[in-house]
Amino acid sequence: MTPFSTDLPASVPDGVPDSGPRTTDAAWDPRQYAVFSGHRGRPFADLLARVDTDAPELVVDLGCGPGELTLGLAERWPDARIIGVDSSPDMLGRARELDRAGRVEWVEASAEDWDPTGSGASIDVLVTNATLQWVPGHLRLIPSWIESLTPGGIFAMQVPSNFDAPSHRLMREVAARHPRAADLQPGLDRARAVARPETYAALLLDLAPEVDVWQTTYQHVLPAAPDGDPHPVLEWVRGTGLRPVLGVLEADERERFVRDYERELDTAYPRRSFGVLFPFTRTFAVARTPR
Ligand SMILES: C[S@@+](CC[C@H](N)C(=O)[O-])C[C@H]1O[C@@H](n2cnc3c(N)ncnc32)[C@H](O)[C@@H]1O
């Protein structure tokens, strides 16, 4: 196998930062993240539908979050050893609570530092869902993850690709006119480390003979909260992309930011009789190593 170019520039052509601040400094909130768990679970199911293997021995969920979806892997493959890796102690705490039977091995590690050979066995399925957008150097890491797979092993990833959607564009615009714009910038950059689908396809095709890369735009219908209640798109991004931005502001500054941003969201995503339509594009990639 030819390793993918090891001399990527500091910022690769489609804007994926190759390094940057890690996310472990801004606490994740499992409760906020769970608000739209039904919508967030759908891409995971669509990704796993393309993972065609009957009896894997070792399955890893990298960036496992609060664990519900990882426990779903344990249900699908009851005889497999399942490891959930995440850098957030809060997310792992929730995962341990949910896993009453102690079915999964929960490991606290960042994707950057995690050793894929550390479990003592080769990995049959490595899943990473809605996580690599938080890992700026992931294009460099993917080859070593693929190398750690068994023959015929599967790497399956999904990342959001909606950074030019109004939800994120408006966040950047409100931040740009904020008095502390310079302080907000690193947080805005942090969750954008996503490449174009063709970049993932080229990288993976260099490493594995069977590769499937695709994009889907979901038309999520979010419940329309009555006027005066938080806009549902605000609630959605509060659980993810808005976290590092709000994390640097004081309480009163935060309130003002949220008020300005929500006003823009109300225009971009109107509350209708059926709810709020929230289109969301995601990129998926599945690669299988030679059997
Ligand atoms: C959007 S959540 C996705 C969780 C789960 N995979 C899901 O689909 O519901 C992103 C997760 O990535 C984790 N994460 C962020 N940066 C990480 C890093 N550098 N290494 C490992 N996990 C990270 C967060 O703690 C969070 O649990």
The ligand as a MOL file (V3000), in Angstrom:
LIG
                    3D

  0  0  0     0  0            999 V3000
M  V30 BEGIN CTAB
M  V30 COUNTS 27 29 0 0 0
M  V30 BEGIN ATOM
M  V30 1 C -20.5480 15.1860 17.7890 0
M  V30 2 S -19.9910 14.0570 19.0010 0 CHG=1
M  V30 3 C -20.2750 12.4660 18.2090 0
M  V30 4 C -20.4670 11.3640 19.2040 0
M  V30 5 C -20.9000 10.0220 18.6130 0
M  V30 6 N -19.8990 9.4650 17.7170 0
M  V30 7 C -22.2180 10.1750 17.8830 0
M  V30 8 O -22.2520 10.0010 16.6800 0
M  V30 9 O -23.2120 10.4600 18.5590 0 CHG=-1
M  V30 10 C -18.2640 14.2490 18.8460 0
M  V30 11 C -17.4830 13.4800 19.8710 0
M  V30 12 O -16.1130 13.5730 19.5210 0
M  V30 13 C -15.3790 13.6900 20.7100 0
M  V30 14 N -14.0990 14.3120 20.3420 0
M  V30 15 C -13.8690 15.5820 19.9550 0
M  V30 16 N -12.5760 15.7710 19.6970 0
M  V30 17 C -11.9680 14.5870 19.9190 0
M  V30 18 C -10.6240 14.1330 19.8180 0
M  V30 19 N -9.6650 14.9360 19.4160 0
M  V30 20 N -10.3740 12.8540 20.1370 0
M  V30 21 C -11.3560 12.0060 20.5380 0
M  V30 22 N -12.6420 12.3750 20.6480 0
M  V30 23 C -12.9450 13.6530 20.3390 0
M  V30 24 C -16.2250 14.5430 21.6110 0
M  V30 25 O -15.8650 14.3820 22.9610 0
M  V30 26 C -17.6100 14.0280 21.2720 0
M  V30 27 O -17.9920 12.9900 22.1430 0
M  V30 END ATOM
M  V30 BEGIN BOND
M  V30 1 1 1 2
M  V30 2 1 2 3
M  V30 3 1 2 10
M  V30 4 1 3 4
M  V30 5 1 4 5
M  V30 6 1 5 6
M  V30 7 1 5 7
M  V30 8 2 7 8
M  V30 9 1 7 9
M  V30 10 1 10 11
M  V30 11 1 11 12
M  V30 12 1 11 26
M  V30 13 1 12 13
M  V30 14 1 13 14
M  V30 15 1 13 24
M  V30 16 1 14 15
M  V30 17 1 14 23
M  V30 18 2 15 16
M  V30 19 1 16 17
M  V30 20 1 17 18
M  V30 21 2 17 23
M  V30 22 1 18 19
M  V30 23 2 18 20
M  V30 24 1 20 21
M  V30 25 2 21 22
M  V30 26 1 22 23
M  V30 27 1 24 25
M  V30 28 1 24 26
M  V30 29 1 26 27
M  V30 END BOND
M  V30 END CTAB
M  END
